[in-house]
Amino acid sequence: MIKIGILGSGMVAQALATGFMANGHEVMLGTRSSSKLLDWQKQSGGFIGTFAQTAEFGDIVVLAVKGNSAESALNMAGSVNLKGKLIIDTTNPIADVAPTNGVLNFFTDLNSSLMEQLQNSFPEASFVKAFSSVGAALMVNPDFNGIKPSMFICGNNFEAKAKVTSILGKFGWEAEDMGGAEAARAIEPLCMLWCIPGFTRNSWSHAFKLLKK
């Protein structure tokens, strides 16, 4: 059993919490307002804490907040509580403006990613990008007629990526390691591509698959 501390309280945080608990792990959700998670706690049996309590609790930390709140959430979690830990980064740098013809706007550019910024701000933690290119409803046990979809991951620590690969396998995904943190510059924009059918056709039940010979 692994203790999982999830920074966030929204749909992504709760979906991943369900997946981790189904695999026998203890989960704490970190939030600024515990009152909005009381129903979740009652139904799931999970724990609620502050960001700092949640980061301290977790053997593995999951960052599941809006991209523009990511660094703030980590600051509240505290670098001492994050030191030496794997941080699964699900965030995307989505700007607070409406999509343009279904295409999201980012507050980063193609030569920089949000995960790189976070890794630079918290160098003693090991960030791995994952769960950033699919919606919450498909993050755990996605059903595509027996075909495992691909989840693109990246990060600088091989051991951390191996742990995430194992988690993804248990959640019904095939992990595709794209390399170091710089690869997040390519992975994060997949969120844009994934969302276009949703915004333009209200179609949200899809995922990516890397075909190999």
C-alpha positions in Angstrom: 0.0 0.0 0.0 1.2 3.4 -1.0 0.0 6.7 0.5 -1.1 9.1 -2.3 -1.4 12.8 -1.6 -3.4 14.5 -4.3 -3.2 18.3 -4.5 -6.6 19.3 -5.8 -10.3 18.7 -5.2 -11.9 18.8 -8.7 -12.9 16.1 -11.2 -9.3 15.1 -12.0 -8.3 14.8 -8.4 -11.4 12.7 -7.5 -11.1 10.5 -10.5 -7.5 9.6 -9.8 -8.3 9.2 -6.1 -10.9 6.6 -7.1 -8.4 4.8 -9.2 -5.7 4.7 -6.5 -8.2 3.6 -3.8 -9.5 0.8 -6.1 -5.9 -0.4 -6.2 -5.6 -0.6 -2.4 -3.8 2.7 -1.7 -4.6 5.3 0.9 -5.5 8.7 -0.5 -5.7 12.2 0.9 -7.1 15.1 -1.2 -5.5 18.5 -0.5 -7.8 21.6 -0.7 -8.1 25.1 0.4 -11.7 24.4 1.5 -12.3 21.1 3.1 -16.1 21.6 3.3 -16.6 21.0 -0.4 -15.1 17.5 0.0 -17.1 16.3 2.9 -19.5 14.3 0.6 -16.5 12.8 -1.2 -14.9 11.8 2.1 -18.1 10.2 3.4 -18.7 8.2 0.2 -15.1 7.2 -0.5 -13.5 6.8 3.0 -10.5 8.9 1.9 -8.8 11.7 3.8 -8.9 15.5 3.5 -6.2 17.9 4.4 -4.5 21.1 3.6 -2.0 21.2 0.8 0.9 20.9 3.3 -0.7 18.0 5.2 -1.5 16.2 1.9 2.1 16.7 0.6 3.5 15.4 3.9 1.1 12.4 3.8 1.9 11.2 0.3 4.6 8.8 -0.5 3.7 10.0 -4.0 2.1 13.4 -4.7 -0.3 14.1 -7.6 -0.6 17.7 -8.8 -4.2 18.0 -10.0 -5.1 21.7 -9.9 -5.5 24.3 -12.7 -2.3 25.2 -14.4 -2.4 28.8 -13.3 -2.6 27.6 -9.7 0.0 24.9 -9.9 3.0 26.8 -8.5 0.9 28.4 -5.8 -0.4 24.9 -4.7 3.1 23.6 -4.5 4.3 26.6 -2.5 1.4 25.9 0.0 2.4 22.3 0.0 5.9 23.3 1.1 9.2 22.3 -0.5 10.2 20.4 2.7 7.1 18.2 2.2 7.9 17.6 -1.5 11.6 17.0 -1.2 12.7 13.7 -2.7 9.2 12.8 -3.8 7.7 11.8 -7.1 5.2 14.4 -8.3 2.8 13.3 -11.0 2.0 16.5 -12.9 -1.4 16.4 -14.6 -1.6 20.1 -15.2 -1.8 22.1 -18.4 -0.9 25.8 -18.9 -4.4 26.8 -20.0 -5.0 30.6 -20.0 -8.2 32.1 -18.6 -9.6 33.1 -22.0 -12.1 31.3 -24.2 -10.9 28.8 -26.8 -10.5 30.1 -30.4 -12.5 27.9 -32.7 -12.2 25.1 -30.2 -8.4 25.6 -29.6 -7.4 26.4 -26.1 -5.0 29.2 -25.3 -1.9 28.5 -23.3 0.1 31.0 -21.1 3.4 29.2 -22.2 5.1 29.1 -25.6 6.5 26.2 -27.6 10.0 26.7 -26.1 8.9 26.3 -22.5 6.5 24.1 -20.6 4.6 24.4 -17.3 6.3 21.3 -16.0 9.7 22.6 -16.7 8.9 25.7 -14.8 7.6 23.7 -11.8 10.6 21.3 -11.9 13.0 24.3 -11.8 11.1 25.8 -8.9 11.2 22.6 -6.9 14.4 20.9 -8.0 14.5 18.4 -5.1 11.3 16.7 -6.3 11.0 14.5 -9.4 8.2 15.6 -11.7 6.6 13.3 -14.2 4.0 14.5 -16.7 1.0 12.2 -17.0 -2.8 12.2 -17.3 -2.6 15.6 -19.1 -3.9 14.6 -22.5 -7.3 13.1 -21.6 -10.4 14.0 -19.6 -11.1 12.9 -16.1 -13.8 10.4 -17.1 -11.2 8.3 -19.0 -8.3 8.5 -16.7 -9.0 5.2 -14.9 -9.8 2.0 -16.8 -10.7 3.6 -20.2 -12.8 1.3 -22.4 -11.8 1.2 -26.0 -12.9 -2.3 -26.9 -9.8 -4.0 -25.4 -7.3 -1.5 -26.9 -5.0 0.2 -24.4 -4.6 3.9 -25.2 -1.3 5.6 -25.0 -0.3 8.0 -22.2 2.7 10.1 -23.0 4.9 10.8 -20.0 8.2 12.6 -19.5 10.5 13.6 -16.7 14.2 13.6 -15.7 14.2 10.8 -13.2 14.0 7.2 -14.6 12.9 5.6 -11.3 10.1 8.1 -11.0 9.0 7.4 -14.6 9.1 3.6 -13.9 6.7 4.1 -11.0 4.3 6.2 -13.1 4.5 3.5 -15.9 3.5 0.9 -13.3 0.6 3.1 -12.1 -0.6 3.7 -15.7 -0.5 0.0 -16.4 -2.8 -0.7 -13.5 -5.1 2.1 -14.6 -5.5 0.6 -18.1 -2.9 2.6 -20.0 0.2 2.0 -22.1 2.9 4.4 -21.0 5.0 6.0 -23.7 8.2 7.6 -22.3 9.1 10.7 -24.3 12.3 11.6 -22.4 13.3 14.4 -20.2 11.3 17.3 -18.8 11.7 19.3 -22.1 9.3 16.8 -23.8 6.5 18.4 -21.8 6.7 21.2 -24.4 5.2 18.6 -26.8 3.0 16.7 -24.4 1.1 19.6 -22.8 -0.2 20.9 -26.2 -1.9 17.4 -26.7 -4.5 18.8 -24.3 -5.4 21.3 -27.0 -5.8 18.6 -29.6 -7.8 16.4 -27.3 -10.2 19.2 -26.5 -11.0 20.3 -30.0 -13.6 17.6 -30.8 -15.2 18.3 -27.4 -15.5 22.1 -27.9 -16.5 21.8 -31.6 -18.7 18.6 -31.6 -19.3 17.9 -27.9 -17.3 14.7 -28.4 -15.1 13.8 -25.4 -14.8 10.0 -25.5 -11.4 9.6 -27.2 -7.8 9.1 -26.4 -4.4 8.9 -28.2 -2.7 5.8 -29.4 0.9 5.5 -30.6 1.2 2.9 -33.3 4.6 1.1 -33.6 6.0 -1.5 -35.9 
